[in-house]
């Protein structure tokens, strides 16, 4: 579970696993927050804060949708 590595990060299903981040099957919609990622003044914390507020559109593992922001969580897990 992602919560094992990032206890402060949760999404509404609470069942998010590392494999869902790697395979882009988090259930989060495609809005990858590219506009925030590309802003100079935006921080990773800003992006993660928005990510935590995003409603899932499918149960984790059931739907593929490429998502830059959720994939970036892997950086913290690997660290």
N, C-alpha and C positions, 0 to 999 in steps of 0.2 A: 504493500500500500504506500502511496505517496505520503500519506500522513506520518508514516514511520520515519521518514527523512525530513519532511517539512511539516511539522505539526501545526503551524500557523496557516497553512494553505488548505483550504477545503472548497469544494464546489457542492452544489446542492444535492448531488447523489451520495457523496461521501464514500463512494466505492472506487475511487480513481486509483489505478495501479500504474507503476512505472512503465509497464509494457504499453499502456494506453498512450502515454506521452510519446514514446519512441515510434509507435505505429500510427500516430495521428488519429486515434480512435477514442478520444476523450469524451465525445458527445457534445463538445462545445461547437457552436456554429463557426463558419469560415471566417468571420471578422477577426483577422489575426492582429488587429491593432497596429497595422502597418503605419498608419498616420502618427501614432505615438512613438513607434520605433524609430521613425525617421526624423522626429523633432529633436533639435539639439538640446533643448532644455528638459526633455523628458528623461526620467530615470527608470531603471528597471523596476524599482519599487512602485512607481506610478502605473506601470503597465500591469504588474502583478495585482495591484489593488483593483484595477478595472477588470482583470481576468476573474478575480474572485466574485465579482458582482454579476458576471455573465450567466444567463440561464442556459442550461444544457438543452439540446434539442433531441437527444437520443441517449439511451443508457450507454455508459462506457463500454467499449468493445464491440458495439453493434453497428457503428457507422463511421466511415472514413471521411475526414475533412481536414485538409492541411491547415495547421495553425501554428504560426511562428511563436507567439507568446507562450503557449503551453509547452512547446518544445524547449523553450529557453529555461524552463524549470529544471531540465536535466543538468544544467550547469551546476546548480546548487546541490543536487543530489550526488553528482560525481565528486564534488568538493568534499 
